[in-house]
Amino acid sequence: MLHPPRLYVYLDAVARAGSIRKAAEVLHVASTALNRKILEAEEDLGTPLFERLPRGVRLTAAGEVMLSFVRRSLSELEAATSTIEQLQGLMRGVVRLGCAESVGTDIVPRIVAGWQARHPGVQFHIQVGGTQSLMASLLEDEVELVIAHDPPPGQQVKVLADMPQPLHVMMRPGHPLASRKTLRLADCEAYPVALGDASFGSRRLLDAHVARSRIRLRTVAESGSVETIKAFARHGDALCFQFEAGTRRDTALGELVSLPLTDAGLAGSRLQLVARSGRSLPIAALTFAETLKGALFGA
């Protein structure tokens, strides 16, 4: 296994920790030695890489440029090492995956478990969150793959797989609306609703639709957790909203009923598997991406 230059590891760790002392603890080195290494690099470059603050450090503009290069270099070294191992018939390493909570609590763990049974030498680091935070992690090379709802298009992102994800209304069996086949958002006005917070893609869609219409939703709960808002639907007459992929487990268990919304603007969302353009993925991540495309996206 090739080891990256120590300075690269040090710069990356300090930038992530925002503190030389905290980074030294993570790296198991003396903070004085770590600080000296960074000072030497700054002297060689002729400019500070970090601004020293009373409670830590912050990257300077030069530091931002250097860190971007460092992280690209670390990523490329990992990809090269992975490729060499593949040539030797090995499959080791770490897959760093970011995913929406709609697929991160059941679907993705099942796919990962099945894949790891065939590749036990590969470890997974999985980040669950909203589209905005996941895309930021992707562009910073903190994750290699992201599964997100409606990620913004851009030259820095390559779409590997894509499928429609209409927004659904979820409710308990026996709810007055449960016998319907489809719903419009206006049908939900008479009932309490539990909503995800502003980090949810579904919340942004709903807020935009409500702003364009005369619909008024009666919000009784708001949470940053999908499971919490589903619990309100299970235990009362509250409705909650979820993209189709996030409804599968609950409907299969019979715990909730899920009905698609037919309103224009609420039925056209997409779930996408994306990577950063220009990044060479390690063999493990590349191989797992192919499995995801078939198991989740049907590609």
Buried (B, 14 or more C-beta within 10 A) or exposed (E): EEEBEEBBBBBBBBBBBBBBEBBBBEBEBEBEEBBEBBEEBBEEEEEBBBEEEEEBBEBBEBBEEBBEEBBBBBBBBBBEBBBEBBEEEEBBBBBBBBBBBBBBBBBBBEBBEEBBEEBEEBEBEBBBBBBBBBBBBBBBBBBBBBBBBBBEEEEEBEEBBBBEBBBBBBBBEEBEBBEBEEBBBEBBEEBBBBBBEEBBBBBBBBBEBEEEEEBEBEEBBBBBEBEBBBBBBBEBBBBBBBBBBBBBBBBEEEBBBBBBBBBEBBBEBBBBBBBBEEBBBBBBBBBBBEBBBEBBBEE
